[in-house]
Structure formats: C-alpha cells, structure tokens
Amino acid sequence: MANPSFDVVSKVDRQEVDNALNQAAKELTQRFDFRGTGASVSWAGEEAITVAAETEERCSAAIEVFKEKLIKRGISLKAFEIGEPAVSGKTYRVTGTLVQGISKEKGKEISKVIRDGGPKGVQAQIQDDQLRVTGKKKDDLQDVISLLKGNDFGIALQFTNYR
C-alpha cells in the first residue's frame, strides 16, 4: 500500500469569483452613494478584473465592495492582487488579477518549512504548480497541514487529495 499523501495547491474557484463579481456589480448599480459615479466592476480577460469609477475615492470604494463579496464567497484575498487606481481619460481604472498556482520560489519556501518544522519522514515534492506531501502516518500529515496553516506564505493555500 502506498504512503498517505495530500496536495498543497493555490487555486480559486472561477465560478465563485464570477458570482462575487456579479453581486458587486449589482450592488454598485443599486447603492445610493454609487449613483452617477460610473462605478463598475467587470472581467478584463480570463484572470483579470477591472474596476472603474469617475473619482479615485469611488474607485477605491468599489474595490472594497468587490473584496467584501469575495470574502462572503469564501475566497481568500491573498488570491486577488490589485494595483492602485490610475487615470484613464475621464475615469479612474484599476486592474486586479487572480493568483493561481504555486510558483517555484514559493514551492521551495513551503518545502523548506516542511523539512525544518515538520515531523520526520515527511517529504514534499514540487509538481508543476502544486506540492505533493507524503509521509508514513496520517497523523504526521495532519501536523504538516496545521504547520502550513500557521505560516503566512503570501498566497492562498488549499489542501486536496488527502489519502
């Protein structure tokens, strides 16, 4: 029988982000303080989101509305990177991107934390944009999960394929 293992991934459910975006867009059209400000939030490609408004303050407020909707949908804000509002013609625009996958550098950093702070006999392998963690006992893997949850790597981590 194979050793127990699990995968450490950084993925975002696109449908949940789409739902949050639609809720934010609806709120921007209905709220009194956003009337007449041209505030909008929309997709700008596969992984990019654009927020626009006529003033910088309204643009920042629209970003906050979108972030609230992401939180309500259970999506970590670490999975969403957004810049600063910039003038584009008469409106202020800002583009944010969804961060998916674990980079090689982050993978090495997570692997090092597992090696240094994890139980003996637990190994982490980098596989493309995820990590596979294997060990002899399931209890050791539970310890590794709690160790990783206790550290901040700057990205949203999920634990899948636990077997």
Secondary structure, DSSP 8 states (H G I E B T S, - for coil): ----EEEEE----HHHHHHHHHHHHHHHHH-GGGTTTT-EEEE-SSSEEEEEESSHHHHHHHHHHHHHHHHHTT--GGGEEE---EEETTEEEEEEEE--S--HHHHHHHHHHHHHHS-TT-EEEEETTEEEEE-S-HHHHHHHHHHHHHS--SS--EEE---
